[in-house]
């Protein structure tokens, strides 16, 4: 078994001898005559094992071993020691060395030790890779996709699931924000407690406070009994505040106070009640722009957005579209008891070429409709809605050379700004970043009429 070995010995002749013999056995190696030099080279080189002498001036082999075990525990260390210094070798084993060999070196025994060390490291790598694959698989749940954007999302989810910090999930409508929130809850320490979702846009302003914080008996006409609000219903678990950007300003102030103090007062109640919930919020709006427009409180934004997860739109996920479509084909074909097995190549091309403004929710609707209509085993182009069959990507196109068709540069800029805004789902912060403007410049260039059109 070949590998790359880092050799450390204060005797140059020994380093050269070891390098020569290991090369004949199929190993590549790099050597240094001081531990400090070896430590500097370690981050830049990819080594399968370290072979070091113990008795060296300056930083000793034992100290080198300790540092490698502390900073690169994935790299096994084999130590070399004189026959009379076995006690020192045992000390190296105690701090984490993988193996040791005695001097004078018997190269066959050294080769066996290095082979074991290299094999150990590669087995560790395989276990780590399999563990990561299992973790990624468990994180998928019903989230389908292997695009780079989704792989990045799965990685972020795995790192923040056990955090108690508030999380804001940002993404266009239909991207699956509640699905992500449920995955966060299911993989957190709170998984055995309730997951309570609430759509802040679906509850009338007059009822939202009571819905969230509960009410006391007699607080209003129909309040015949005390009622726990959603905060207390989610006790110990996760409260998911969907579409939080739609929450009225007055209610935002009350929510901020509750989140900062960790206690709430039910409507009509005279006692404050402590609660223990993790807050996960979601929005399809550009909250930073909403803050500038005085539609969202900046202090609440910072309170709910300790960690932000950005869900990619479906149009940015490449061939994930086809994987999700196949998932829906199987689901709806089984429900309808129809022998539909997949999507034809021509229909797949149309699905890939469409912009999907409604994201996964729209794709689900399209596939459900197509399965219901199709007469074939594979969905055909004719089974798709006309808007997908006839879709043409919007482009900023210059007219011909007829002077009457030419437009001012300001108009070209305005059209392109609208094109970028459409591409990012109306998110002004993202659009400004792409265009190289700050948001104030973007607002100025849009003008009042255009701001109303894209809000």
Secondary structure, DSSP 8 states (H G I E B T S, - for coil): ---EEEEE-S-HHHHHHHHHHHHHTT-EEEEESSHHHHHHHHTTS--SEEEEES--SSS-HHHHHHHHHHH-TTSEEEEEEEGGGHHHHHHHHHTT--EEEEES--HHHHHHHHHHHHHHHHHHHHHHHHHHHHHHHHHHTT----SHHHHHHHHHHHHHTT--S-EEEE--TTS-HHHHHHHHHHTSTTTTS-EEEEETTTS-HHHHHHHHHEE-TTSSTT--S-EE-HHHHTTTSEEEEETGGGS-HHHHHHHHHHHHHSEE--BT-SS-EE---EEEEEESS-HHHHHHTTSS-HHHHHHH-SEEEE---GGGSTTHHHHHHHHHHHHHHHHHT----EE-HHHHHHHHHS--TTHHHHHHHHHHHHHHH--SSEE-GGGS-HHHHT----------S-GGG---HHHHHHHHHHHHHHHTTT-HHHHHHHHT--HHHHHHHHHHHHHHHH-
